[in-house]
Amino acid sequence: MAHHKSAIKRMRRTLRRTEINKTRRTRIRSSIKKVESAVVAGDAGAAKEALQAVQPVLMSGVGRGIVKKNTASRKLSRLSAQIKTLS
């Protein structure tokens, strides 16, 4: 347990940031799953729309430090490759 005032404040802030980052990570994962489920269903139109919705969410996660840049690029590339197979 922290004893210094600054360490106690840092613990509070860490807990707050953890919750915020957890919700952002959940949002990213669920939006990716929407694209994947549309691909499995074979609905190219819905998959393309979902991919358009995923891109800004994923890139904002990169900006916030939740996902690394190359990881986000790889995910987008693989999702778009899956959608191309539908067309």
PEJO-V551006 format. One line per field, one symbol per residue. psi: psi as a letter, one per 30 degrees, with the letter a starting at -180 (. if undefined). Layout:
psi = ???
//
This chain:
psi = kkfkeeeeeeeeeeeeeeeeeeeeeeeeeeeeeeeeeeeefgjeeeeeeeeefeeeeefeeeefgekleeeeeeeeeeeeeeeefe.
//
